[in-house]
Structures are given as structure tokens and as C-alpha cells.
Amino acid sequence: MFRICYRSVLSFFVVLLLCNVPAIAAPDGKALFMSNCASCHNPLKDATGPALKGINATFPSKQWGYDWVHNSAKLIAAGDKTAVDIYNKYNKAAMTPFPQLTEEEIDAIFAYVNSVEPPKADKGGETAAAGSQSTESNGWLYTVITLSLLVLVLILWKANNSLRRAANEKEGIPNEKEIPLYRSKLVIAVTAILIFILSGYWIVNGAINEGRQQNYQPLQPIYYSHKVHAGINQVNCLYCHAGAEKSRQAMIPSSNVCMNCHKQINSYSGEEDHPLKTAEGKTINGTEQIQLLYKYAGWDPVKKDYIRDENGNIKATPIQWVKIHNLPDHVYFNHSQHVAVGKVQCQQCHGNIEEMDEVYQFAPLSMGWCINCHRQTEVQFTNNNYYSIFSKYHEELKSGKREKVTEAELGGMECQKCHY
């Protein structure tokens, strides 16, 4: 009887698997978009690159879209008018080539971005995010249905077993003594193997992710909205993080940098257009946060002068910002090498920072993530004196023997580059 039950359950799972083969085989457009495109593109609005919803309809042809995604630099170098116009419109920011994407995967990405709809405000003024979350949570419904069917199979099996035993007793046929499942050698062996596999996965996965903190979003001593400063007011990232193109560290600005503007701006006037809220939904008074900045900076907003002690020193207190992006001590990372030389946009590592009120860690910053970027990122040789010594590559690019040069070809895969 146990064998019959085992075969029934196995057959049930095989049927489920066969029914879901199309879903398993089809590329996941959203996953492909998030892993390849989200750092520079938004489906609904321009970011580092153009908004992608409906953009494939503007392409000269479907094949042109595949060529653009696979290697936009090749189209630009060939003088293609559409490619050159896009390149010039977005400040000549080179698009990362994706030769590994198949045409089916590219179609899946376009299908996803074309399906994205703008959020709609409900009566309470909140967006329709809750509705989208409920749509994405259908997996739980399928899980409940599957578990319910398994319970039904178990009940029917028990009922069939009881009826069979009752029929045997009525006809005088002796019933075989059943071995409880927990004493079955097969069940014990399968359970032990599963425990071993799951334990190994848990240990290895925990070790790999030790120290990583993707999506980490700590509370800061002052509520500072990057969306208000970098997004709405278009403050350049390098104004506050001046070290990003000059040194290894991007630099956290001191309070006197903030005071360059906030000596004149002493209140927040954007409550109607952009009310400030925490990730938990708590409303923040922007003017109170500016007053808190004054306390740290030692500024008297009434006298419009700094508060000083008897020796003339400003009574300022350093702001204890909580560091968000942390790398292990044995890892070397230089901001200037990436920003000034590599021409890497801030959003590629930090996400759409200009849309964040409270900053969180966008990328995993893992070794695999960095290496994958070095493998795929095309080095900008044009008008970049840093790479002038690589005459061989320049000659190959001019002669057409080479289409691009990646960081991996310049030593970006060497251990000593990051682990000195």
C-alpha cells in the first residue's frame, strides 16, 4: 500500500510539472530587467537612460532592437542615425552591451516593461502598490492549492486503506501488518538525505552571505532626502561627495557643506508636492530637520551667525552618519578609478539614488557582482588619456579587429587589483 501511495504522489507531481513546463521554460522578463537594466533604466520615466515602456515601438526594426541591446557601440560607430541620436540625447553615456542575452530574453524584457502601469492614487492618497503586491503574491495561492491537494490525496489513501482492511476482515482474508511511516527504511533514508542537503545549503549560503547587507537602510541622525536634493533640486552628486572623482573615498560632506545652502534655506516648502515620509510611513517635518542641522553646525538662525565659545571656536558637533555601504577590510575599492577613469555612473552601483528619500544599499557588492561588471563593462577608450598607453587595443579598434575592450582584458580579473 505504501508503494501505491508513493507512486500516486509521484504521478501527481509529474503531472504538475508537465502542466507548468511552459511557465518554467519561458524567460522571466522582470527578473532579466532587474538584473540587467534596472540600474540605468526605469520602465515609466527617464533615468540614466530613457524610459523603456513602449520604446521598442520606436525602433526602426525588431532586429535593430536586438543589435542595439547586444552592442549599441557598434551601431553608433557605424553611423546609424537612430543610435547616434539616442547617444547624443543622453549625454553620450555608453550603454553596457549585453551579448549574452538571447532574442527571446530581449523580447521578454520588452514585454515586461510594456506591461508596467503607472501607480494610481487611491482615496487615501496612497499609491496602488498594495494592489501590485497582491498580484505578485499569487504564488501563495498556488502553494495553498497544492498543499490542499496533497492533503486530499492523503485522506483518500487512508480512506481506501481502511475500506480495504474492512473488506478483507469481512471476507476472512488476513491483513498485512503495516509498518508506520516513521519506521520505514525508505522514509528514514530520504529524510536523512534531505536534512543533509538542506543543512549543507543553509551553512554554505550563510557563509557566502556573511557580512553582506543588500537593502540595508539604517536610521540616520538627520532625515536627509536624496530625492529632494539630487532629484527635485538637481544638486550634483559631486558637490557633496567631492572625493568620488579625486580619491579612493567618495567622502561624506561635513555640516559646513550643507550650510552653504542652508544659511539661506531655513525651511522646507515642498510638503504639498513631496511630503517626507520614512520607510515605515511616518511623516517627517522637513523644517525641523533643517533646525536639527543648525544645532549640529552651531548656527544661530536668528542672528544668522555661528555660535562661538570664548576662544572664538564654532560650537559645532559632527553628524554621526551611519555608514550604509561597507566592504570587507581586505577589499580595495577606489571611487576615482571608477568615476573619473571608468566613467561609471553613480546609479550603476547605488541604484536610482535621485529617487530615494532614505538611502539603502541597492547592489549586493559581492565579489561575483563586481567580477561580472568587469567582464561586461566596456571601457571608454575615446578621449580618455588614462588608456592612451594601450596602443595595441587602439589599433585593433581602428582596424575593426576588435569591437570593444572590457575591464577584464585590462587586468580587472587579477586578484591583486582588489586584494592587495
SEKE-829073 format. One record per residue (C-alpha): x, y, z. Coordinates in nm, 4 decimals. Example, Ala and Ser with C-alpha at 12.3 -4.5 7.8 and 13.67 -1.06 7.14 Angstrom:
% SEKE-829073
x; y; z
1.2300; -0.4500; 0.7800
1.3670; -0.1060; 0.7140
***
This chain:
% SEKE-829073
x; y; z
0.0000; 0.0000; 0.0000
0.2876; 0.2364; 0.0736
0.4206; 0.1741; -0.2760
0.0816; 0.2565; -0.4240
0.0693; 0.5824; -0.2259
0.4276; 0.6672; -0.3252
0.3515; 0.6112; -0.6944
0.0315; 0.8173; -0.6733
0.2077; 1.1134; -0.5155
0.4961; 1.0867; -0.7654
0.2499; 1.0768; -1.0560
0.0701; 1.3803; -0.9139
0.3926; 1.5821; -0.9028
0.4874; 1.4720; -1.2555
0.1510; 1.5970; -1.3848
0.2013; 1.9300; -1.2044
0.5499; 1.9631; -1.3531
0.4293; 1.8883; -1.7067
0.1467; 2.1402; -1.6696
0.3951; 2.4097; -1.5733
0.6634; 2.3368; -1.8365
0.5687; 2.6441; -2.0468
0.5936; 2.8701; -1.7414
0.9288; 2.7186; -1.6457
1.0725; 2.7408; -1.9960
0.9616; 3.0981; -2.0701
1.2162; 3.3707; -1.9828
1.1261; 3.5873; -1.6839
1.1179; 3.9397; -1.8279
1.1009; 4.1100; -1.4896
1.3962; 3.9164; -1.3493
1.6004; 3.9883; -1.6622
1.5119; 4.3574; -1.6431
1.6037; 4.3854; -1.2744
1.9390; 4.2080; -1.3189
2.0488; 4.3775; -1.6420
1.8602; 4.7026; -1.6978
1.7253; 4.8437; -1.3686
2.0497; 5.0176; -1.2699
2.0161; 5.2620; -1.5638
1.6532; 5.2385; -1.6794
1.3033; 5.2800; -1.5425
1.0015; 5.1478; -1.7356
0.7991; 5.4678; -1.6877
1.0434; 5.7610; -1.6758
1.3860; 5.8671; -1.7915
1.6781; 5.7836; -1.5641
2.0390; 5.7402; -1.6751
1.8834; 5.6058; -1.9935
1.5384; 5.6554; -2.1499
1.2117; 5.5172; -2.0146
1.1657; 5.1724; -2.1689
0.7862; 5.1374; -2.1810
0.6912; 5.1313; -2.5497
1.0426; 5.2178; -2.6663
1.0662; 4.9101; -2.8884
0.7847; 5.0575; -3.0994
1.0175; 5.3487; -3.1897
1.2928; 5.1207; -3.3213
1.3450; 5.1082; -3.6999
1.3023; 4.7308; -3.6865
1.2899; 4.4429; -3.4418
1.6360; 4.3271; -3.5492
1.7677; 4.6790; -3.4860
1.6490; 4.6478; -3.1253
1.8360; 4.3196; -3.0840
2.1514; 4.4757; -3.2308
2.1184; 4.7789; -3.0032
2.0908; 4.5688; -2.6880
2.3693; 4.3333; -2.7948
2.6166; 4.6111; -2.8827
2.4984; 4.9725; -2.9111
2.8548; 5.0984; -2.9605
2.8779; 4.9068; -3.2880
2.5672; 5.0802; -3.4267
2.6972; 5.4204; -3.3135
3.0378; 5.3583; -3.4704
2.8642; 5.2573; -3.7946
2.6877; 5.5968; -3.8019
2.3338; 5.4629; -3.7574
2.1166; 5.7767; -3.7247
1.8784; 5.6414; -3.4592
2.1664; 5.5087; -3.2486
2.3648; 5.8327; -3.2762
2.0569; 6.0418; -3.1840
1.9959; 5.8345; -2.8686
2.3664; 5.8502; -2.7790
2.3745; 6.2303; -2.8111
2.0421; 6.2826; -2.6322
2.1622; 6.1046; -2.3172
2.4922; 6.2926; -2.2796
2.6893; 6.0338; -2.4756
2.6618; 5.7824; -2.1913
2.7676; 5.4470; -2.3324
2.5171; 5.1658; -2.2847
2.6551; 4.8419; -2.1457
2.6469; 4.5709; -2.4161
2.4574; 4.2514; -2.3403
2.5723; 3.9947; -2.5992
2.4726; 3.7117; -2.3641
2.1002; 3.7937; -2.3915
1.9099; 3.5889; -2.6481
1.6460; 3.7434; -2.8730
1.3774; 3.5599; -2.6736
1.5095; 3.7117; -2.3491
1.5170; 4.0606; -2.5038
1.1555; 4.0150; -2.6165
1.0671; 3.9088; -2.2606
1.2261; 4.2268; -2.1206
1.0316; 4.4496; -2.3607
0.7116; 4.2571; -2.2857
0.7620; 4.3220; -1.9132
0.8391; 4.6960; -1.9394
0.5435; 4.7436; -2.1746
0.3154; 4.5803; -1.9173
0.4190; 4.8144; -1.6333
0.1477; 5.0667; -1.5479
0.1965; 5.3913; -1.3516
0.0790; 5.3763; -0.9888
-0.2667; 5.5205; -0.9236
-0.3547; 5.7105; -0.6087
-0.6496; 5.5775; -0.4091
-0.8928; 5.7758; -0.1919
-0.6459; 5.7884; 0.0936
-0.3771; 5.9333; -0.1307
-0.1713; 5.6160; -0.1249
-0.0434; 5.4523; -0.4415
-0.1654; 5.1267; -0.5851
0.1433; 4.9462; -0.4566
-0.0730; 4.7260; -0.2398
-0.2621; 4.6123; -0.5477
0.0587; 4.5207; -0.7281
0.1796; 4.3329; -0.4235
-0.1403; 4.1295; -0.4147
-0.0945; 4.0483; -0.7845
0.2608; 3.9305; -0.7251
0.1536; 3.7165; -0.4281
-0.0441; 3.4634; -0.6369
0.2324; 3.2134; -0.5700
0.0949; 3.1700; -0.2190
-0.2433; 3.0775; -0.3668
-0.0839; 2.8067; -0.5813
0.1061; 2.6782; -0.2774
-0.2153; 2.6528; -0.0732
-0.3931; 2.4712; -0.3582
-0.1029; 2.2260; -0.3975
-0.0895; 2.1544; -0.0239
-0.4671; 2.1108; -0.0157
-0.4482; 1.8570; -0.2977
-0.1718; 1.6677; -0.1166
-0.3856; 1.6553; 0.1987
-0.6771; 1.5299; -0.0129
-0.4558; 1.2561; -0.1602
-0.3517; 1.1526; 0.1911
-0.7136; 1.1437; 0.3131
-0.8268; 0.9375; 0.0139
-0.5359; 0.6988; 0.0600
-0.6222; 0.6492; 0.4293
-0.9899; 0.6004; 0.3453
-0.9041; 0.3479; 0.0737
-0.6739; 0.1644; 0.3110
-0.9405; 0.1467; 0.5825
-1.2040; 0.0194; 0.3365
-0.9636; -0.2427; 0.2017
-0.8859; -0.3711; 0.5528
-1.2559; -0.3798; 0.6411
-1.3329; -0.5768; 0.3225
-1.0527; -0.8234; 0.3978
-1.1819; -0.8815; 0.7509
-1.5336; -0.9400; 0.6215
-1.4087; -1.1971; 0.3689
-1.1727; -1.3579; 0.6189
-0.8574; -1.2537; 0.4388
-0.5744; -1.1726; 0.6803
-0.4470; -0.8149; 0.6663
-0.0770; -0.7487; 0.6348
0.0738; -0.5677; 0.9267
0.1584; -0.2145; 0.8149
0.4883; -0.0553; 0.9065
0.4461; 0.3022; 1.0354
0.5947; 0.5651; 0.8051
0.8387; 0.6834; 1.0707
0.9868; 0.3323; 1.0853
1.0074; 0.2819; 0.7087
1.3671; 0.2490; 0.5884
1.2846; 0.4420; 0.2724
1.1307; 0.7310; 0.4651
1.4226; 0.7393; 0.7096
1.6780; 0.7370; 0.4256
1.5013; 1.0078; 0.2247
1.4571; 1.2250; 0.5367
1.8241; 1.1892; 0.6294
1.9348; 1.2834; 0.2768
1.7040; 1.5858; 0.2688
1.8258; 1.7036; 0.6092
2.1867; 1.6647; 0.4956
2.1257; 1.8598; 0.1710
1.9260; 2.1387; 0.3368
2.1759; 2.1714; 0.6215
2.4633; 2.1949; 0.3739
2.2778; 2.4564; 0.1696
2.1973; 2.6588; 0.4821
2.5576; 2.6512; 0.6045
2.7157; 2.7307; 0.2652
2.4634; 3.0022; 0.1804
2.5059; 3.1588; 0.5235
2.8846; 3.1588; 0.4862
2.8665; 3.3142; 0.1379
2.6345; 3.5932; 0.2537
2.8269; 3.6620; 0.5743
2.8825; 4.0367; 0.6011
2.6623; 4.1302; 0.3058
2.3828; 4.3761; 0.3643
2.1915; 4.4406; 0.0434
1.8797; 4.6561; 0.1060
2.0309; 4.7757; 0.4356
1.8562; 5.1026; 0.5277
1.9566; 5.2345; 0.8722
1.8023; 5.5309; 1.0508
2.0180; 5.8429; 1.0227
2.0605; 6.1226; 1.2801
1.9081; 6.3674; 1.0279
1.6422; 6.2742; 0.7739
1.8218; 6.3630; 0.4514
1.6255; 6.3102; 0.1297
1.8394; 6.2423; -0.1773
1.5221; 6.2684; -0.3852
1.4723; 6.6296; -0.2733
1.8362; 6.7298; -0.3154
1.9676; 6.5218; -0.6081
1.6329; 6.4590; -0.7779
1.3998; 6.7574; -0.7427
1.6647; 7.0269; -0.6901
1.9232; 6.8641; -0.9208
2.2189; 6.9013; -0.6829
2.5159; 6.7306; -0.8466
2.6411; 6.4241; -0.6587
2.9986; 6.5549; -0.6750
2.9065; 6.8767; -0.4948
2.8585; 6.6834; -0.1712
3.0702; 6.3754; -0.2490
3.3655; 6.5640; -0.3978
3.6090; 6.2814; -0.3304
3.4332; 6.0443; -0.5707
3.6359; 6.1651; -0.8701
3.9533; 6.2585; -0.6828
4.0253; 5.9933; -0.4223
3.9516; 5.6438; -0.3030
3.6659; 5.7525; -0.0753
3.3611; 5.9385; -0.2058
3.3601; 6.1455; 0.1167
3.0660; 6.2227; 0.3433
3.0136; 6.6014; 0.3434
3.0648; 6.7909; 0.6661
2.7914; 7.0166; 0.8023
2.9559; 7.3311; 0.6621
2.8959; 7.1953; 0.3095
2.5262; 7.1667; 0.3957
2.5341; 7.5176; 0.5383
2.6493; 7.6633; 0.2058
2.2857; 7.6347; 0.1001
2.1009; 7.6190; 0.4300
2.2251; 7.9534; 0.5562
1.9589; 8.0867; 0.3183
1.7184; 7.7908; 0.3101
1.5802; 7.7618; 0.6635
1.2507; 7.5838; 0.5947
1.1128; 7.3046; 0.3768
0.8437; 7.4292; 0.1412
0.7729; 7.1132; -0.0535
0.5217; 6.9395; 0.1746
0.2434; 6.9584; -0.0830
0.4455; 6.8347; -0.3827
0.6646; 6.5892; -0.1969
0.5773; 6.5146; 0.1674
0.8638; 6.3498; 0.3521
0.7966; 6.0044; 0.4952
1.0062; 5.7261; 0.6392
1.0019; 5.3707; 0.5043
0.7536; 5.2889; 0.7818
0.5187; 5.5660; 0.6668
0.5960; 5.8172; 0.9442
0.5592; 6.1792; 0.8307
0.8725; 6.3922; 0.8686
0.8754; 6.7687; 0.9231
1.1429; 6.8953; 0.6846
1.1781; 7.2307; 0.8595
1.2511; 7.0575; 1.1907
1.5264; 6.8585; 1.0216
1.6873; 7.1810; 0.8968
1.6743; 7.3197; 1.2511
1.8426; 6.9997; 1.3700
2.1175; 7.0617; 1.1138
2.1666; 7.4093; 1.2636
2.2281; 7.2526; 1.6059
2.4946; 7.0227; 1.4661
2.6550; 7.3063; 1.2677
2.6431; 7.5518; 1.5591
2.4377; 7.8051; 1.3616
2.2079; 8.0660; 1.5123
1.9217; 8.1150; 1.2600
1.8029; 8.4322; 1.4378
2.1377; 8.6134; 1.4412
2.2383; 8.4412; 1.1177
2.5819; 8.3704; 1.2548
2.7722; 8.0817; 1.4069
2.7651; 8.0272; 1.7820
3.1176; 8.0548; 1.9212
3.2886; 7.9903; 2.2543
3.5096; 8.2348; 2.4446
3.8036; 8.1459; 2.2183
3.6084; 8.2152; 1.9008
3.5701; 7.8494; 1.8026
3.2418; 7.7448; 1.6435
3.0357; 7.5180; 1.8690
2.9736; 7.2545; 1.6044
2.9136; 6.8839; 1.6592
2.9998; 6.6237; 1.3923
2.6952; 6.4471; 1.2488
2.7191; 6.0760; 1.3280
2.6002; 5.9424; 0.9934
2.5514; 5.5647; 0.9814
2.7603; 5.4051; 0.7063
2.5488; 5.2069; 0.4608
2.7882; 5.0635; 0.2022
3.0526; 4.8510; 0.3723
3.3197; 4.6380; 0.2074
3.5413; 4.3835; 0.3865
3.8735; 4.5207; 0.5118
4.0673; 4.3044; 0.2660
3.8933; 4.4599; -0.0363
4.0373; 4.7641; -0.2148
3.7940; 4.9896; -0.3977
3.8816; 5.3275; -0.5489
3.5970; 5.5657; -0.6349
3.8088; 5.7921; -0.8563
3.9275; 5.4994; -1.0657
3.5677; 5.4086; -1.1444
3.4123; 5.7573; -1.1668
3.6890; 5.9626; -1.3318
3.8630; 5.6916; -1.5358
3.5977; 5.4262; -1.5910
3.3193; 5.6843; -1.6386
3.0881; 5.4668; -1.4288
2.7623; 5.6383; -1.3365
2.6714; 5.6579; -0.9669
2.3440; 5.4767; -1.0345
2.5206; 5.1660; -1.1620
2.6327; 5.0773; -0.8081
2.3980; 5.2851; -0.5922
2.0735; 5.2481; -0.7880
1.8432; 5.5393; -0.8691
1.9757; 5.7447; -0.5802
1.7921; 6.0536; -0.7080
1.4619; 5.8769; -0.6335
1.5422; 5.7681; -0.2771
1.4287; 5.9605; 0.0275
1.6114; 5.7257; 0.2629
1.9141; 5.5661; 0.1013
1.9536; 5.1884; 0.1080
2.2179; 4.9560; -0.0322
2.0990; 4.8807; -0.3846
2.3633; 4.6337; -0.5052
2.4938; 4.3229; -0.3246
2.8560; 4.4457; -0.3616
2.9645; 4.0829; -0.3673
3.2782; 3.9567; -0.5387
3.0729; 3.7871; -0.8099
2.8770; 4.1067; -0.8735
3.1973; 4.3103; -0.9179
3.3652; 4.0492; -1.1393
3.0567; 4.0239; -1.3598
3.0658; 4.4011; -1.4054
3.4336; 4.3831; -1.5059
3.3523; 4.1131; -1.7586
3.0687; 4.3052; -1.9218
3.1602; 4.6722; -1.8839
3.3070; 4.8286; -2.1963
3.5995; 5.0588; -2.1213
3.5594; 5.4058; -2.2716
3.8794; 5.4478; -2.4690
3.7641; 5.7510; -2.6674
3.9074; 6.0795; -2.5367
4.0352; 5.9052; -2.2250
4.4044; 5.9772; -2.1718
4.4266; 5.7196; -1.8963
4.4145; 5.4423; -2.1558
4.6415; 5.6062; -2.4139
4.9264; 5.3627; -2.3368
4.7253; 5.0670; -2.4665
4.8292; 5.1275; -2.8269
4.7592; 4.7692; -2.9342
4.3938; 4.7911; -2.8386
4.3587; 5.1339; -3.0014
4.4974; 4.9970; -3.3282
4.2684; 4.6929; -3.3169
3.9664; 4.9144; -3.2556
4.0560; 5.1393; -3.5506
4.1194; 4.8456; -3.7835
3.7940; 4.6757; -3.6884
3.9595; 4.3655; -3.5424
3.8069; 4.4497; -3.2078
3.4685; 4.5955; -3.1208
3.5286; 4.6762; -2.7557
3.7668; 4.6408; -2.4640
3.6391; 4.5223; -2.1278
3.7909; 4.5843; -1.7876
3.8634; 4.2127; -1.7603
4.1051; 4.2450; -2.0556
4.2930; 4.5215; -1.8737
4.3607; 4.3149; -1.5638
4.0262; 4.3603; -1.3946
4.0149; 3.9892; -1.3118
4.3511; 3.9808; -1.1325
4.3266; 3.9092; -0.7601
4.5794; 4.1829; -0.6757
4.3547; 4.4514; -0.8233
4.1140; 4.4296; -0.5334
4.3026; 4.2207; -0.2747
4.6389; 4.3908; -0.2319
***
